[in-house]
Amino acid sequence: MSSSPPSSPSSSPTPSSSPAPSASASASARITALDVLDVRFPTSEELDGSDAMNPEPDYSAAYVVLRTDAADGQEGHALAFTTGRGNDVQAAAVAALAPHVLGLSVDTVLGDLGTFSRTLVHDPQLRWLGPEKGAMHMAVGAVVNAAWDLAAKRADRPLWRLLAEMTPEELVAQVDFRWLRDALTPDEALEILRRAEPGRRQRTARLLEHGYPAYTTTPGWLGYSDEKLTRLAREAVAAGFTQIKLKVGASLADDVRRLRTAREAVGPDIRIAVDANQRWDVAPAVAWMRALAPYDPYWIEEPTSPDDILGHAVIRKELAPIKVATGEHVANRVVFKQLLQAAAVDVVQIDAARVGGVNENIAILLLAAKFGVPVCPHAGGVGLCEMVQHLSMFDYVAVSATTEDRVIEYVDHLHEHFVDPVRIHDGRYLAPVSPGLGAQMHARSLADHTYPTGPVWAARR
């Protein structure tokens, strides 16, 4: 669907290095279209991405292109991730935002992305569909992220570096502090950012030289055989990963066997996290994890509903020293705030496409820094690795100033469809150097996987 006459997504690669357009050259530029494509990949055929709550997912994206009439022809690209059915609903939610952005001055939007974000989030009629949760909020996040992608391309910077070079005052201006001030004030946020400011240059250089630690979920999808699990786990260790993750929650007997198999494959020194994808109530979560405890699970991810803050707190208390991690399905900064206030999580897991975009994720990173809780992003999905790496790298350079006990999830699926795919070496994300957010997909990939008319799907009817 499109807010402008039908047109195919740009086939040009991410723009090469060039000076950002001058104000005079772009003063009259306007946003002319918000195009949305329903893009799906048939990952269910190999059970890639399978877990206890999503046994046969088709990794999908409500793919967004923010177009302008600027002479440089640059566009903003982003996506909202889903697992198949309902991706059309997510795409429709994005398209509903077109009246809010069409005709806006490009310089005005990119010059004040904090105001742009808050304008979309606070629309009084759209808020009735949330507020700040569900498909509508994810749609806002996709549009906001597309604007940040465009801003980074115009600045000739990868997004992480654009953010890391902003002043503390500029970063605080991006944050919506509504409903947060009892946990984090603007002055506290400024203090966190100013404290990290002196070492930014050194951390940037280190990041460019050494990359950022990663862990991989590739061996652990629930639909894989024990043989495939063993092979992929050993390959992950050989590739330099010091942590892997297994999906759990469908059968206790199977989980005990699979975790034992994984532990035997990787040895005692590799961390093995497990992920229930919200499968359990509180008591079953505790009982199930106690049965897995002999195999030394590092964390249990999403043991129960992401909205159950007190349930997470109970599970964390009962299962210590096994850590509790949550965030993939946390709807907004307010729920993260309460999880931190209630000491309900050991690990915060941000997601580039779940909340209201870059701006809200800056708020969540600041909250985590205030409470001293490490951030290990979720990235199990199409395009999520490409996007969320920028947030973790920004966090390291300008917010938390550390990578201790911090890793970005990596899954080895679908990166070939992206213009600037993630680069992994020795179990670490190499820092992106191309301008933008990294979400832009190849035009051929978009055309082939558009649902239901693209050749990949037409051949399956």
Sequence and secondary structure as in RCSB ss.txt:
>XXXX:A:sequence
MSSSPPSSPSSSPTPSSSPAPSASASASARITALDVLDVRFPTSEELDGSDAMNPEPDYSAAYVVLRTDAADGQE
GHALAFTTGRGNDVQAAAVAALAPHVLGLSVDTVLGDLGTFSRTLVHDPQLRWLGPEKGAMHMAVGAVVNAAWDL
AAKRADRPLWRLLAEMTPEELVAQVDFRWLRDALTPDEALEILRRAEPGRRQRTARLLEHGYPAYTTTPGWLGYS
DEKLTRLAREAVAAGFTQIKLKVGASLADDVRRLRTAREAVGPDIRIAVDANQRWDVAPAVAWMRALAPYDPYWI
EEPTSPDDILGHAVIRKELAPIKVATGEHVANRVVFKQLLQAAAVDVVQIDAARVGGVNENIAILLLAAKFGVPV
CPHAGGVGLCEMVQHLSMFDYVAVSATTEDRVIEYVDHLHEHFVDPVRIHDGRYLAPVSPGLGAQMHARSLADHT
YPTGPVWAARR
>XXXX:A:secstr
  SSS      S S  S     HHHHTT BEEEEEEEEEE  GGGTTTT  SS SS   EEEEEEEEE  TT   
EEEEEEE STTHHHHHHHHHTTHHHHTT BHHHHHH HHHHHHHHHT TTGGGG SS HHHHHHHHHHHHHHHHH
HHHHTTSBHHHHHHTS HHHHHTT   TTTTTT  HHHHHHHHHHHGGGHHHHHHHHHHH EEEEEEEEE TTS 
HHHHHHHHHHHHHTT SEEEEE  S HHHHHHHHHHHHHHH TTSEEEEE TT   HHHHHHHHHHHGGG EEEE
E  S TT HHHHHHHHHHHTTSEEEE TT  SHHHHHHHHHTT  SEE   TTTSS HHHHHHHHHHHHHHT  B
     STTHHHHHHHHHHHIIIIIS   TT  EEE  SSGGGBSS   EETTEE    SSB S  B HHHHHHHB
TTTSHHHHTT 
